[in-house]
Amino acid sequence: MQKIINWQEIDTVLLDMDGTLLDKHFDDYFWEHFVPQIYSKKHGTTEIEARKVLLSKYKSREGTLDWTSLDYWSEQLDLDIPELKIKIDHLIQVHPYVIDFLLFCREQGKAIHLVTNAHSKTLDIKMKKTALSGYFDRIVCAEEIGVAKEDPIFWEGLAKILPFDRERTMLAEDTEKILHSANQYGIRHLIFVARPSSQGPVVNSKNFPSIVYFKELIDMTEER
């Protein structure tokens, strides 16, 4: 069976938040359904029309810091986006086996860092809801670096504030474009999370080792 990871070769674990540790269903529902509902009422349009307009706006900022900035979208849409997120924060859920994995990494003596494109206001909302913050040695938002993780420059900036050996670092992500940028920078151990939303299908990567649940990495020996 294919070797995914040898834990003896890992010192640092970098983890994405949305879709990787947390169920992306919240974000998908929020941006694709809940915000269009509110937007359509505000502008007197149908929800279908509102969704079409909003999806086009979202797409235009994909891969940039604006994409995840609650301040940007609050201004652009004339809506209080943080307040709207709090209204449905019951949908914020941690993926199965995430806590087990974080405890496993701690027991193994690994440095654990949350590295996210999420806006700091989103991070605050989700950390308060999930109580995950105490599991990390450090949390870094892309806004602190100044570019999104899709840009290889991000990893250069991260290394300046969070020293790590790229040869002995693992990154888990649900976005292939980000894994490609990390690969370009030289991070050696890259894991793709193949089911970011509990409401979506499993779609394995053709380019990176894929997991559905972090239990697969807990159970990992040298070979799988």
Secondary structure, DSSP 8 states (H G I E B T S, - for coil): ------GGG-SEEEE-SBTTTB-THHHHHIIIIIHHHHHHHHHT--HHHHHHHHHHHHHHTTTSGGGG-HHHHHHHHTS-HHHHHHHTGGG--B-TTHHHHHHHHHHTT-EEEEEE-S-HHHHHHHHHHH--GGG-SEEEEHHHHTS-TTSTHHHHHHHHHS---GGGEEEEES-HHHHHHHHHHT--EEEEES--STTS-----SSS-EESSTHHHHS--S--
